[in-house]
Amino acid sequence: MGRRTWVKLYCDNWIEGTLRQESVALRGVWADLLALCGSGEYGDLGEIKLRNGIGFTDLQFQKALNISRKEWLTNKNRLIETQRIHLNNDNILTIINWKRYQSEYERQKTQRTKSATKSATKSAGRDKRVESRDKRVESRDKRVESREEATTPSFSSYKEKLKTTFPELDIDTEWERCQIWYRDHKKTIKSPSLALGNWCKKEMEMKRDQKGGRDGKDREGDRHSIPGNRPAGAFDDLEKRE
Protein backbone atom coordinates (compact mmCIF):
# COMPACT_ATOMS: atom_id res chain seq x y z
CA MET A 1 0.00 0.00 0.00
CA GLY A 2 1.12 3.54 -0.58
CA ARG A 3 0.55 6.84 -2.24
CA ARG A 4 1.62 7.55 -5.78
CA THR A 5 2.50 10.79 -7.51
CA TRP A 6 0.72 10.16 -10.83
CA VAL A 7 -1.96 8.06 -12.52
CA LYS A 8 -2.29 7.10 -16.17
CA LEU A 9 -4.85 8.62 -18.50
CA TYR A 10 -5.20 6.70 -21.77
CA CYS A 11 -5.48 9.27 -24.54
CA ASP A 12 -7.31 7.13 -27.11
CA ASN A 13 -9.85 5.85 -24.61
CA TRP A 14 -10.35 9.33 -23.22
CA ILE A 15 -10.89 10.99 -26.60
CA GLU A 16 -12.57 8.19 -28.57
CA GLY A 17 -13.83 5.73 -25.95
CA THR A 18 -17.26 5.33 -24.40
CA LEU A 19 -16.42 7.86 -21.70
CA ARG A 20 -16.50 10.59 -24.38
CA GLN A 21 -20.25 9.97 -24.68
CA GLU A 22 -20.75 11.02 -21.06
CA SER A 23 -21.19 14.58 -19.80
CA VAL A 24 -18.33 16.93 -19.07
CA ALA A 25 -19.27 16.84 -15.39
CA LEU A 26 -19.04 13.05 -15.23
CA ARG A 27 -15.66 13.04 -17.00
CA GLY A 28 -14.43 15.59 -14.48
CA VAL A 29 -15.68 13.52 -11.53
CA TRP A 30 -14.05 10.40 -13.02
CA ALA A 31 -10.67 12.13 -13.40
CA ASP A 32 -10.92 13.47 -9.83
CA LEU A 33 -11.68 10.01 -8.47
CA LEU A 34 -8.64 8.55 -10.25
CA ALA A 35 -6.41 11.24 -8.72
CA LEU A 36 -8.04 10.85 -5.30
CA CYS A 37 -7.52 7.10 -5.39
CA GLY A 38 -3.89 7.36 -6.51
CA SER A 39 -3.01 9.92 -3.85
CA GLY A 40 -4.61 7.92 -1.04
CA GLU A 41 -2.95 5.38 1.24
CA TYR A 42 -4.86 2.56 -0.46
CA GLY A 43 -4.04 3.54 -4.04
CA ASP A 44 -2.36 0.20 -4.74
CA LEU A 45 -5.73 -1.50 -4.17
CA GLY A 46 -7.70 0.98 -6.22
CA GLU A 47 -9.82 1.83 -3.17
CA ILE A 48 -10.87 5.17 -1.72
CA LYS A 49 -11.46 4.85 2.03
CA LEU A 50 -10.50 6.34 5.37
CA ARG A 51 -9.18 3.03 6.72
CA ASN A 52 -10.05 -0.64 6.59
CA GLY A 53 -13.80 -1.08 6.82
CA ILE A 54 -14.61 2.65 6.75
CA GLY A 55 -15.30 4.57 3.54
CA PHE A 56 -16.06 8.19 2.73
CA THR A 57 -19.52 9.62 3.25
CA ASP A 58 -21.29 11.34 0.36
CA LEU A 59 -20.65 14.68 2.10
CA GLN A 60 -16.93 13.95 2.29
CA PHE A 61 -16.82 13.00 -1.38
CA GLN A 62 -18.64 16.15 -2.45
CA LYS A 63 -16.24 18.30 -0.38
CA ALA A 64 -13.19 16.46 -1.70
CA LEU A 65 -14.34 16.96 -5.30
CA ASN A 66 -15.70 20.47 -4.61
CA ILE A 67 -19.08 19.82 -6.21
CA SER A 68 -22.71 20.01 -5.04
CA ARG A 69 -24.49 17.08 -3.45
CA LYS A 70 -26.76 16.73 -6.48
CA GLU A 71 -23.80 16.64 -8.89
CA TRP A 72 -22.03 14.03 -6.79
CA LEU A 73 -25.03 11.73 -6.42
CA THR A 74 -25.94 11.98 -10.09
CA ASN A 75 -22.44 11.23 -11.37
CA LYS A 76 -21.79 8.58 -8.71
CA ASN A 77 -24.86 6.64 -9.75
CA ARG A 78 -23.93 6.94 -13.42
CA LEU A 79 -20.40 5.64 -12.77
CA ILE A 80 -21.84 2.70 -10.85
CA GLU A 81 -24.32 2.06 -13.66
CA THR A 82 -21.56 2.04 -16.32
CA GLN A 83 -19.47 -0.27 -14.09
CA ARG A 84 -16.58 2.11 -13.58
CA ILE A 85 -16.81 2.19 -9.80
CA HIS A 86 -18.23 0.00 -7.05
CA LEU A 87 -19.47 0.97 -3.58
CA ASN A 88 -19.82 -1.65 -0.85
CA ASN A 89 -21.94 -1.52 2.31
CA ASP A 90 -19.18 0.37 4.16
CA ASN A 91 -19.26 3.05 1.43
CA ILE A 92 -15.71 2.06 0.32
CA LEU A 93 -15.34 3.13 -3.31
CA THR A 94 -13.38 0.83 -5.61
CA ILE A 95 -12.19 1.82 -9.07
CA ILE A 96 -13.05 -1.17 -11.30
CA ASN A 97 -10.11 -2.36 -13.47
CA TRP A 98 -7.74 -0.14 -11.50
CA LYS A 99 -4.92 -2.70 -11.51
CA ARG A 100 -5.42 -3.36 -15.22
CA TYR A 101 -4.94 0.25 -16.21
CA GLN A 102 -2.80 1.66 -13.37
CA SER A 103 -0.26 -1.15 -12.80
CA GLU A 104 2.50 0.75 -14.64
CA TYR A 105 3.31 2.67 -11.47
CA GLU A 106 4.08 -0.57 -9.60
CA ARG A 107 6.16 -1.96 -12.48
CA GLN A 108 8.29 1.17 -12.46
CA LYS A 109 8.74 1.19 -8.66
CA THR A 110 11.73 -1.18 -8.80
CA GLN A 111 13.40 0.93 -11.47
CA ARG A 112 12.74 4.11 -9.50
CA THR A 113 14.27 2.50 -6.40
CA LYS A 114 17.36 1.40 -8.33
CA SER A 115 17.66 4.84 -9.86
CA ALA A 116 17.37 6.53 -6.45
CA THR A 117 19.99 4.17 -4.96
CA LYS A 118 22.35 4.78 -7.86
CA SER A 119 21.84 8.52 -7.54
CA ALA A 120 22.52 8.37 -3.79
CA THR A 121 25.71 6.34 -4.41
CA LYS A 122 26.93 8.86 -6.97
CA SER A 123 26.09 11.70 -4.61
CA ALA A 124 28.03 10.04 -1.77
CA GLY A 125 31.04 9.52 -4.03
CA ARG A 126 30.83 13.11 -5.18
CA ASP A 127 30.66 14.31 -1.58
CA LYS A 128 33.77 12.29 -0.69
CA ARG A 129 35.66 13.76 -3.63
CA VAL A 130 34.61 17.27 -2.64
CA GLU A 131 35.64 16.61 0.97
CA SER A 132 39.03 15.29 -0.16
CA ARG A 133 39.51 18.31 -2.40
CA ASP A 134 38.58 20.67 0.42
CA LYS A 135 41.15 19.01 2.69
CA ARG A 136 43.84 19.41 0.04
CA VAL A 137 42.91 23.06 -0.44
CA GLU A 138 42.92 23.61 3.34
CA SER A 139 46.36 21.99 3.63
CA ARG A 140 47.67 24.10 0.77
CA ASP A 141 46.23 27.26 2.30
CA LYS A 142 47.94 26.47 5.59
CA ARG A 143 51.29 26.05 3.85
CA VAL A 144 50.80 29.30 1.95
CA GLU A 145 49.70 31.05 5.15
CA SER A 146 52.81 29.76 6.93
CA ARG A 147 55.08 31.04 4.16
CA GLU A 148 53.29 34.37 4.08
CA GLU A 149 53.60 34.77 7.84
CA ALA A 150 57.32 34.08 7.60
CA THR A 151 57.71 37.07 5.30
CA THR A 152 55.40 39.51 7.08
CA PRO A 153 56.71 42.57 8.94
CA SER A 154 55.49 41.10 12.24
CA PHE A 155 57.71 38.03 11.83
CA SER A 156 60.64 40.17 10.82
CA SER A 157 60.08 42.26 13.94
CA TYR A 158 59.93 39.10 16.00
CA LYS A 159 63.28 37.98 14.62
CA GLU A 160 64.78 41.33 15.60
CA LYS A 161 63.39 40.80 19.10
CA LEU A 162 65.01 37.35 19.24
CA LYS A 163 68.33 38.85 18.25
CA THR A 164 68.10 41.01 21.37
CA THR A 165 66.89 38.12 23.55
CA PHE A 166 69.52 35.67 22.28
CA PRO A 167 72.53 37.78 21.27
CA GLU A 168 74.72 34.65 21.20
CA LEU A 169 72.74 33.23 18.27
CA ASP A 170 72.67 34.11 14.59
CA ILE A 171 68.88 34.26 14.30
CA ASP A 172 68.80 34.20 10.48
CA THR A 173 70.98 31.09 10.43
CA GLU A 174 68.92 29.42 13.14
CA TRP A 175 65.75 30.12 11.14
CA GLU A 176 67.25 28.41 8.10
CA ARG A 177 68.26 25.38 10.22
CA CYS A 178 64.81 25.30 11.82
CA GLN A 179 63.15 25.12 8.38
CA ILE A 180 65.54 22.38 7.27
CA TRP A 181 64.66 20.33 10.37
CA TYR A 182 60.93 20.63 9.74
CA ARG A 183 61.34 19.77 6.06
CA ASP A 184 63.58 16.75 6.75
CA HIS A 185 61.06 15.45 9.29
CA LYS A 186 58.09 16.10 6.94
CA LYS A 187 56.44 18.43 9.40
CA THR A 188 54.52 21.64 8.71
CA ILE A 189 55.46 24.92 10.38
CA LYS A 190 52.10 26.11 11.60
CA SER A 191 53.47 29.27 13.21
CA PRO A 192 56.93 30.48 12.16
CA SER A 193 57.17 32.73 15.23
CA LEU A 194 56.49 29.91 17.69
CA ALA A 195 58.68 27.46 15.78
CA LEU A 196 61.68 29.81 15.69
CA GLY A 197 61.21 30.89 19.31
CA ASN A 198 61.15 27.29 20.53
CA TRP A 199 64.14 26.47 18.32
CA CYS A 200 66.21 29.28 19.80
CA LYS A 201 65.29 28.30 23.35
CA LYS A 202 66.40 24.74 22.64
CA GLU A 203 69.64 25.97 21.13
CA MET A 204 70.40 28.04 24.21
CA GLU A 205 69.64 25.08 26.49
CA MET A 206 72.12 23.00 24.53
CA LYS A 207 74.77 25.71 24.76
CA ARG A 208 74.28 25.90 28.51
CA ASP A 209 74.66 22.12 28.74
CA GLN A 210 77.92 22.38 26.85
CA LYS A 211 79.22 25.05 29.20
CA GLY A 212 78.13 22.89 32.14
CA GLY A 213 80.86 20.39 31.23
CA ARG A 214 79.18 17.53 29.39
CA ASP A 215 81.57 14.94 28.08
CA GLY A 216 82.59 15.92 24.56
CA LYS A 217 83.03 12.29 23.51
CA ASP A 218 79.48 11.43 24.52
CA ARG A 219 78.19 14.38 22.49
CA GLU A 220 80.17 13.30 19.47
CA GLY A 221 78.41 9.93 19.65
CA ASP A 222 75.02 11.63 19.75
CA ARG A 223 75.55 14.01 16.84
CA HIS A 224 73.82 12.70 13.73
CA SER A 225 70.85 13.38 11.40
CA ILE A 226 70.13 16.84 12.83
CA PRO A 227 71.14 19.95 10.81
CA GLY A 228 73.89 21.86 12.57
CA ASN A 229 75.21 18.68 14.38
CA ARG A 230 72.44 18.75 17.01
CA PRO A 231 71.81 15.58 19.07
CA ALA A 232 69.17 13.28 17.64
CA GLY A 233 65.78 13.98 19.22
CA ALA A 234 66.82 17.36 20.55
CA PHE A 235 63.90 19.10 18.84
CA ASP A 236 61.27 16.36 18.86
CA ASP A 237 59.01 18.37 21.18
CA LEU A 238 58.91 21.43 18.93
CA GLU A 239 55.52 20.34 17.60
CA LYS A 240 54.13 20.06 21.14
CA ARG A 241 55.38 23.47 22.10
CA GLU A 242 54.15 24.98 18.90
C-alpha positions in Angstrom: 0.0 0.0 0.0 1.1 3.5 -0.6 0.5 6.8 -2.2 1.6 7.5 -5.8 2.5 10.8 -7.5 0.7 10.2 -10.8 -2.0 8.1 -12.5 -2.3 7.1 -16.2 -4.9 8.6 -18.5 -5.2 6.7 -21.8 -5.5 9.3 -24.5 -7.3 7.1 -27.1 -9.9 5.8 -24.6 -10.4 9.3 -23.2 -10.9 11.0 -26.6 -12.6 8.2 -28.6 -13.8 5.7 -25.9 -17.3 5.3 -24.4 -16.4 7.9 -21.7 -16.5 10.6 -24.4 -20.2 10.0 -24.7 -20.7 11.0 -21.1 -21.2 14.6 -19.8 -18.3 16.9 -19.1 -19.3 16.8 -15.4 -19.0 13.0 -15.2 -15.7 13.0 -17.0 -14.4 15.6 -14.5 -15.7 13.5 -11.5 -14.0 10.4 -13.0 -10.7 12.1 -13.4 -10.9 13.5 -9.8 -11.7 10.0 -8.5 -8.6 8.6 -10.3 -6.4 11.2 -8.7 -8.0 10.9 -5.3 -7.5 7.1 -5.4 -3.9 7.4 -6.5 -3.0 9.9 -3.9 -4.6 7.9 -1.0 -3.0 5.4 1.2 -4.9 2.6 -0.5 -4.0 3.5 -4.0 -2.4 0.2 -4.7 -5.7 -1.5 -4.2 -7.7 1.0 -6.2 -9.8 1.8 -3.2 -10.9 5.2 -1.7 -11.5 4.9 2.0 -10.5 6.3 5.4 -9.2 3.0 6.7 -10.1 -0.6 6.6 -13.8 -1.1 6.8 -14.6 2.6 6.7 -15.3 4.6 3.5 -16.1 8.2 2.7 -19.5 9.6 3.3 -21.3 11.3 0.4 -20.7 14.7 2.1 -16.9 14.0 2.3 -16.8 13.0 -1.4 -18.6 16.2 -2.4 -16.2 18.3 -0.4 -13.2 16.5 -1.7 -14.3 17.0 -5.3 -15.7 20.5 -4.6 -19.1 19.8 -6.2 -22.7 20.0 -5.0 -24.5 17.1 -3.4 -26.8 16.7 -6.5 -23.8 16.6 -8.9 -22.0 14.0 -6.8 -25.0 11.7 -6.4 -25.9 12.0 -10.1 -22.4 11.2 -11.4 -21.8 8.6 -8.7 -24.9 6.6 -9.7 -23.9 6.9 -13.4 -20.4 5.6 -12.8 -21.8 2.7 -10.9 -24.3 2.1 -13.7 -21.6 2.0 -16.3 -19.5 -0.3 -14.1 -16.6 2.1 -13.6 -16.8 2.2 -9.8 -18.2 0.0 -7.1 -19.5 1.0 -3.6 -19.8 -1.7 -0.9 -21.9 -1.5 2.3 -19.2 0.4 4.2 -19.3 3.1 1.4 -15.7 2.1 0.3 -15.3 3.1 -3.3 -13.4 0.8 -5.6 -12.2 1.8 -9.1 -13.0 -1.2 -11.3 -10.1 -2.4 -13.5 -7.7 -0.1 -11.5 -4.9 -2.7 -11.5 -5.4 -3.4 -15.2 -4.9 0.3 -16.2 -2.8 1.7 -13.4 -0.3 -1.2 -12.8 2.5 0.8 -14.6 3.3 2.7 -11.5 4.1 -0.6 -9.6 6.2 -2.0 -12.5 8.3 1.2 -12.5 8.7 1.2 -8.7 11.7 -1.2 -8.8 13.4 0.9 -11.5 12.7 4.1 -9.5 14.3 2.5 -6.4 17.4 1.4 -8.3 17.7 4.8 -9.9 17.4 6.5 -6.4 20.0 4.2 -5.0 22.3 4.8 -7.9 21.8 8.5 -7.5 22.5 8.4 -3.8 25.7 6.3 -4.4 26.9 8.9 -7.0 26.1 11.7 -4.6 28.0 10.0 -1.8 31.0 9.5 -4.0 30.8 13.1 -5.2 30.7 14.3 -1.6 33.8 12.3 -0.7 35.7 13.8 -3.6 34.6 17.3 -2.6 35.6 16.6 1.0 39.0 15.3 -0.2 39.5 18.3 -2.4 38.6 20.7 0.4 41.1 19.0 2.7 43.8 19.4 0.0 42.9 23.1 -0.4 42.9 23.6 3.3 46.4 22.0 3.6 47.7 24.1 0.8 46.2 27.3 2.3 47.9 26.5 5.6 51.3 26.1 3.9 50.8 29.3 2.0 49.7 31.0 5.2 52.8 29.8 6.9 55.1 31.0 4.2 53.3 34.4 4.1 53.6 34.8 7.8 57.3 34.1 7.6 57.7 37.1 5.3 55.4 39.5 7.1 56.7 42.6 8.9 55.5 41.1 12.2 57.7 38.0 11.8 60.6 40.2 10.8 60.1 42.3 13.9 59.9 39.1 16.0 63.3 38.0 14.6 64.8 41.3 15.6 63.4 40.8 19.1 65.0 37.3 19.2 68.3 38.9 18.2 68.1 41.0 21.4 66.9 38.1 23.5 69.5 35.7 22.3 72.5 37.8 21.3 74.7 34.7 21.2 72.7 33.2 18.3 72.7 34.1 14.6 68.9 34.3 14.3 68.8 34.2 10.5 71.0 31.1 10.4 68.9 29.4 13.1 65.8 30.1 11.1 67.3 28.4 8.1 68.3 25.4 10.2 64.8 25.3 11.8 63.1 25.1 8.4 65.5 22.4 7.3 64.7 20.3 10.4 60.9 20.6 9.7 61.3 19.8 6.1 63.6 16.7 6.8 61.1 15.5 9.3 58.1 16.1 6.9 56.4 18.4 9.4 54.5 21.6 8.7 55.5 24.9 10.4 52.1 26.1 11.6 53.5 29.3 13.2 56.9 30.5 12.2 57.2 32.7 15.2 56.5 29.9 17.7 58.7 27.5 15.8 61.7 29.8 15.7 61.2 30.9 19.3 61.2 27.3 20.5 64.1 26.5 18.3 66.2 29.3 19.8 65.3 28.3 23.3 66.4 24.7 22.6 69.6 26.0 21.1 70.4 28.0 24.2 69.6 25.1 26.5 72.1 23.0 24.5 74.8 25.7 24.8 74.3 25.9 28.5 74.7 22.1 28.7 77.9 22.4 26.8 79.2 25.0 29.2 78.1 22.9 32.1 80.9 20.4 31.2 79.2 17.5 29.4 81.6 14.9 28.1 82.6 15.9 24.6 83.0 12.3 23.5 79.5 11.4 24.5 78.2 14.4 22.5 80.2 13.3 19.5 78.4 9.9 19.6 75.0 11.6 19.7 75.6 14.0 16.8 73.8 12.7 13.7 70.9 13.4 11.4 70.1 16.8 12.8 71.1 19.9 10.8 73.9 21.9 12.6 75.2 18.7 14.4 72.4 18.7 17.0 71.8 15.6 19.1 69.2 13.3 17.6 65.8 14.0 19.2 66.8 17.4 20.6 63.9 19.1 18.8 61.3 16.4 18.9 59.0 18.4 21.2 58.9 21.4 18.9 55.5 20.3 17.6 54.1 20.1 21.1 55.4 23.5 22.1 54.1 25.0 18.9 
